[in-house]
């Protein structure tokens, strides 16, 4: 018996380097599991609480002004406006602020306004001296709005349910100042659509997960609501007038607190939009700029997740390669392989279960690829923007 034990002990006798490598891999495996179970599943936890009836909503639905900022986007408005104007909601108005109307866009809005008397429009003069014309559009619309609650979406968005407004507005309890919603992309074939959809979903798991955890720091203008009083009390976008971007996420970052912010994740509250290469690039450029203004504890935690993810992958592929080359013991590769499968299964379950609840597409082996490529894409745009001196996105305010 003692001889058998000695044989086994000598067979599994690892050197210091092998033990250090596998121990480090296990450490980063645990870190990744903690991120997924402790943070990325927050949206699922919130949805589960809602289904159990543990989320309190108001039954006193406020009147609402829906604001859409457009740049002569008549084609998208043809799909967007009917889905919004035919919402099942007691009292609401729709305000379109256009950055210089074309004849076609004027004609379209005029036609719809005959059928829908709650549709209004205005425009930004061509000589308006603002860096961010969208910030100016929102400010003009907020001043013109009849009602205290402002609900935002974009001209390329349409809603499949007639209860979009109702689901967003049910969150406006007396203490609520901001409601963060989710939006998704149309499901189409192609690499860009899958990449953008995964990026959109995973980003939401980050910032909406923080909001569930009472630390909101970001919102997106495709589906966002806040009180007009809150907007003017904080002087609108005065703090970030020198930035072209930041009309949605930085304003939320500025005014959102753990007590005045709620989220809405019901399938009926989700606008849908298309995605083009130009749109996605513009969005990534905007995120590259504004992410530098997020709270440091948020950027450090999210940054450390990406760092731990890459170390995890490097160690895994390193262990596999060294095992094949017979430079480390095969049993370490078996352990690494089992942990890799466990982490991958946890990741797939949380991502795809969240996608299912939000009517998103599901992802499988492509998750590994997107896991590795998206941080590279984000870093590229940050470096690109930095070396260009932010000239496309920042200027001094023009008087």
Beta strands, then each sheet from edge to edge (+ up, - down):
strand 1: 64-70
strand 2: 92-98
strand 3: 119-123
strand 4: 149-154
strand 5: 157-159
strand 6: 178-181
strand 7: 183-185
strand 8: 224-227
strand 9: 261-264
strand 10: 271-273
sheet 1: 3+ 2+ 1+ 4+ 8- 6+ 9+
sheet 2: 5+ 10- 7-
end
